[in-house]
């Protein structure tokens, strides 16, 4: 098995000088840069039209469901580990596609992570999924304060991610209120 590691200096991004590691296994090239590009586009969900952000949010629901079944602590750990990786993925995509602008609609990993954040500590019910999806998309599209402020304040990979993370947190707080004060989110049947 042949393995080669190489680092390339690039333009400065969110994390300073960018670098990537290129690994070759048995002659097939697998670069971390191409993996980050796939992550940024939600493994192809960003190429669905119209409304790639909505498609990515829908595609995030099975992932969120699996994480919900694992429990709230693994779900939060997933979010904490994924957030910096998603920032890097968005930054890599932006560097490779400068012509698409500050927040390309093809970058949808922010919607995926925002949707997962929306459903942290929620019961595994269809009502949680439906209301959570609608709340998150509403906040992500209309960008009320502080979502819109964060969208304008930051640039690069962090700028792509931060508004959707904020929308996910706000949607989650609204869902938490509904969970405690109403029966809108239904009753979870434990498996």
C-alpha positions in Angstrom: 0.0 0.0 0.0 1.5 3.3 -1.1 0.8 6.4 1.1 1.9 9.9 0.3 1.3 12.9 2.4 1.7 16.4 1.0 0.9 19.9 2.1 0.1 22.8 -0.2 0.1 26.4 0.9 -2.8 28.4 -0.5 -4.6 31.6 0.0 -5.4 32.8 3.5 -8.9 31.8 4.7 -10.7 31.5 8.0 -8.0 29.3 9.5 -5.0 31.3 8.2 -2.8 29.7 5.5 -4.8 26.8 4.1 -3.3 23.4 3.7 -4.5 20.0 2.7 -3.3 16.5 3.1 -3.3 14.3 0.0 -3.4 10.6 0.6 -2.9 8.0 -2.2 -4.0 4.4 -1.7 -3.0 1.9 -4.3 -2.8 4.5 -7.0 -6.3 6.0 -6.3 -6.2 9.6 -5.2 -8.3 10.6 -2.2 -7.7 14.2 -1.1 -9.1 15.8 2.0 -9.9 18.8 -0.2 -12.3 16.8 -2.3 -13.8 15.3 0.8 -14.4 18.8 2.2 -16.0 19.8 -1.1 -18.4 16.9 -0.9 -19.2 17.8 2.7 -19.8 21.4 1.8 -22.4 20.5 -0.8 -24.1 18.0 1.5 -22.9 15.1 -0.7 -24.8 16.4 -3.6 -27.9 17.9 -2.0 -26.6 21.4 -2.9 -27.0 20.6 -6.5 -30.7 20.0 -6.2 -32.9 22.7 -7.6 -35.0 24.7 -6.9 -34.2 25.7 -3.2 -31.1 23.6 -2.5 -31.2 24.8 1.2 -34.6 23.3 1.7 -33.6 20.0 0.0 -30.6 19.8 2.3 -32.7 20.5 5.4 -35.0 17.7 4.3 -32.0 15.4 3.7 -30.8 16.2 7.2 -33.9 14.8 8.9 -32.8 11.1 8.7 -29.4 12.1 10.1 -31.1 14.0 12.9 -33.4 11.1 13.5 -30.5 8.6 13.9 -28.7 11.1 16.2 -31.9 11.5 18.3 -32.2 7.8 18.8 -28.6 7.8 20.1 -29.5 10.4 22.7 -29.0 14.1 23.3 -25.4 13.9 24.5 -24.1 12.1 21.3 -26.2 14.5 19.3 -24.6 17.5 20.9 -21.1 15.9 20.6 -21.8 15.5 16.9 -22.7 19.2 16.6 -19.6 20.3 18.5 -17.2 18.1 16.4 -19.0 18.9 13.1 -19.1 22.7 13.5 -15.4 23.4 12.9 -15.2 20.7 10.2 -18.2 22.3 8.4 -16.5 25.8 8.6 -13.4 24.3 7.0 -15.5 22.6 4.3 -17.4 25.8 3.5 -14.0 27.7 3.4 -12.5 25.1 1.0 -15.6 25.4 -1.3 -15.4 29.2 -1.3 -11.7 29.1 -2.2 -12.4 26.7 -5.1 -15.5 28.6 -6.4 -14.7 32.3 -6.0 -17.0 33.1 -8.9 -20.1 31.9 -6.9 -19.8 34.6 -4.3 -19.8 34.9 -0.5 -22.4 32.2 0.2 -23.0 29.9 -2.7 -26.4 28.2 -2.7 -24.5 25.0 -3.4 -23.0 25.1 0.1 -25.7 23.4 2.1 -23.8 21.9 5.0 -24.8 24.9 7.1 -28.5 23.9 6.6 -27.7 20.3 7.5 -26.0 21.3 10.8 -28.7 24.0 11.5 -31.4 21.4 11.2 -29.6 18.9 13.5 -29.2 21.7 16.1 -32.9 22.5 15.8 -33.8 19.0 16.9 -31.3 18.5 19.8 -33.2 17.4 23.0 -36.5 17.0 21.1 -38.8 14.0 21.3 -38.6 11.6 18.3 -42.1 12.5 16.9 -43.3 13.6 13.5 -44.5 16.8 15.1 -41.0 17.7 16.2 -39.7 17.0 12.8 -42.4 19.0 11.0 -42.5 22.0 13.3 -38.7 22.0 13.6 -38.2 21.9 9.9 -40.7 24.7 9.3 -39.3 26.9 12.1 -35.7 26.4 10.9 -36.5 27.2 7.2 -38.5 30.3 8.3 -35.6 31.6 10.3 -33.0 30.7 7.7 -34.9 32.3 4.9 -36.2 35.5 6.6 -33.1 36.0 8.8 -34.5 38.0 11.7 -32.1 39.5 14.3 -29.6 38.1 15.3 -29.5 35.7 12.3 -29.3 38.4 9.7 -26.8 40.4 11.7 -24.5 37.4 12.0 -24.9 36.7 8.2 -23.6 40.2 7.4 -21.0 40.4 10.2 -18.9 37.4 9.3 -17.4 36.2 6.0 -15.7 33.0 4.8 -16.5 29.6 6.1 -17.6 31.0 9.5 -19.9 33.5 7.7 -21.5 30.7 5.8 -22.1 28.6 8.9 -22.9 31.1 11.7 -26.3 32.3 10.6 -27.7 28.8 10.1 -26.3 27.7 13.5 -28.0 30.8 15.1 -31.3 29.9 13.2 -31.0 26.3 14.5 -30.4 27.5 18.1 -33.4 29.9 18.0 -35.6 27.2 16.4 -34.5 24.8 19.1 -35.3 27.3 21.9 -38.8 27.8 20.4 -39.3 24.1 20.2 -38.1 23.7 23.9 -40.8 26.3 24.8 -43.4 24.3 22.9 -42.3 21.1 24.5 -42.6 22.4 28.0 -45.7 24.5 27.6 -47.8 22.7 25.1 -48.5 19.3 23.6 -47.8 20.4 20.0 -44.8 18.1 19.7 -46.7 15.0 20.5 -45.8 12.1 22.8 -42.7 10.1 22.2 -43.0 6.4 22.1 -39.8 4.9 23.4 -38.4 2.1 21.3 
